[in-house]
């Protein structure tokens, strides 16, 4: 699917506020409700829109400690490791990487003690974990950057 300027405007508007009505969204991009709805359906079908969600503040939910963990796993365990990562609630994001380690995981914990328990008793038990390096985040500078703005830059 070719994404045109109106589609980019729709994506940017939904990324900023996924609760917009189709009438409000259409008004924002200069379309009536029905053509706007059809474009959103096409963007969903093409996979440009993964879904809709609420952006939660971890610290408001007593998850004030963030860490990034570089993880190395045995070669024959990548699939089972990835399945275990997807199932673990403290691992909020994980990327396969190239370099000295195999994965970079983002962890949210209540506090340092909670993170310590996770690292010592849970992360080691995930399939194939051989070693890991933990980086503690002091404070968040940016999150939830605009994918639509990045894709639309020239």
C-alpha positions in Angstrom: 0.0 0.0 0.0 1.3 3.4 -1.0 1.0 5.9 1.9 0.2 9.4 0.7 0.2 12.7 2.5 -3.4 12.4 3.8 -2.6 8.9 5.2 0.5 10.4 7.0 -1.8 13.1 8.5 -4.2 10.5 9.6 -1.4 8.4 11.2 0.0 11.5 13.0 -3.4 12.5 14.3 -4.2 9.0 15.6 -0.7 8.7 17.1 -1.3 11.9 19.0 -4.9 11.0 20.0 -6.2 7.5 19.2 -9.5 8.4 20.7 -10.5 10.8 17.9 -13.8 10.1 16.3 -13.8 9.5 12.6 -15.6 12.8 12.2 -12.9 14.6 14.3 -10.2 12.8 12.5 -11.7 13.6 9.1 -12.0 17.3 10.1 -8.3 17.3 11.1 -7.2 16.0 7.7 -9.8 17.6 5.4 -12.0 14.5 4.7 -15.5 13.6 5.5 -16.2 10.8 8.0 -16.7 7.9 5.5 -13.6 8.4 3.4 -11.6 8.9 6.5 -12.9 5.6 8.0 -12.1 3.8 4.8 -8.5 5.1 4.9 -8.1 4.0 8.5 -9.4 0.5 7.7 -6.9 0.3 4.8 -4.0 1.5 7.0 -5.0 -1.2 9.6 -5.2 -3.9 6.9 -1.8 -2.9 5.6 -0.3 -3.2 9.1 0.6 0.5 9.3 -1.6 0.7 12.4 -0.8 -2.1 14.9 -3.5 -1.2 17.4 -4.8 1.4 19.8 -3.8 1.7 23.4 -3.6 4.0 26.4 -0.2 5.4 27.3 0.4 4.7 31.0 2.8 6.5 33.3 5.0 3.8 35.0 5.7 6.0 38.1 2.0 6.6 38.7 1.6 2.8 38.9 4.5 2.4 41.4 7.0 1.3 38.7 9.6 3.9 39.4 12.8 1.9 38.4 13.7 1.3 34.8 16.6 -0.7 33.6 18.0 -1.8 30.3 19.5 -5.3 30.2 21.9 -6.6 27.5 21.4 -10.3 27.4 23.5 -13.1 25.8 21.8 -16.5 25.3 23.0 -19.9 24.1 22.6 -20.3 20.3 20.1 -23.1 20.4 17.7 -21.4 22.9 16.7 -18.1 21.1 13.2 -19.2 20.3 12.3 -20.4 23.8 14.1 -17.4 25.3 12.0 -15.1 23.1 8.8 -16.9 24.1 9.7 -16.5 27.8 10.4 -12.8 27.3 7.0 -12.2 25.7 5.3 -13.9 28.7 7.2 -12.0 31.4 5.3 -8.9 32.7 8.4 -7.0 33.9 10.0 -7.1 30.5 8.1 -4.3 28.7 10.2 -4.2 25.5 12.9 -6.4 24.0 14.9 -6.2 20.8 17.2 -8.7 19.1 20.6 -6.9 18.6 23.8 -7.2 16.8 27.0 -6.8 18.7 28.4 -8.2 22.0 25.1 -9.4 23.2 22.0 -10.9 21.7 19.1 -8.9 23.1 18.4 -5.6 24.8 15.4 -5.7 27.2 13.7 -2.9 29.0 12.6 -3.7 32.5 10.2 -1.8 34.8 10.4 -2.6 38.5 8.9 -1.0 41.6 12.2 -0.2 43.1 15.9 -1.4 43.2 15.0 -4.3 45.5 12.3 -5.5 43.1 14.8 -5.2 40.2 17.4 -7.1 42.2 15.0 -10.0 42.8 14.1 -10.1 39.1 17.7 -10.1 38.0 18.9 -12.7 40.6 16.0 -15.1 40.6 14.0 -14.7 37.4 16.2 -13.4 34.5 18.8 -16.1 35.1 16.1 -18.8 34.9 14.9 -17.7 31.4 15.9 -20.3 28.8 19.5 -20.1 27.6 20.6 -17.0 29.5 24.4 -17.1 29.8 25.2 -13.6 31.0 23.7 -10.1 31.1 24.7 -6.5 31.7 22.3 -4.2 33.5 22.1 -0.4 33.0 19.9 1.5 35.4 18.0 4.5 34.0 18.3 7.6 36.2 15.4 9.5 34.6 13.5 9.4 31.3 14.3 12.0 28.8 12.0 10.9 26.0 9.6 8.1 25.3 6.8 7.5 22.8 8.4 9.6 20.1 6.3 10.1 16.9 6.8 7.3 14.4 4.6 9.2 11.9 6.9 12.3 12.2 10.0 10.2 11.7 8.5 8.4 8.7 7.4 11.7 7.2 10.7 13.6 7.5 12.5 14.6 4.4 
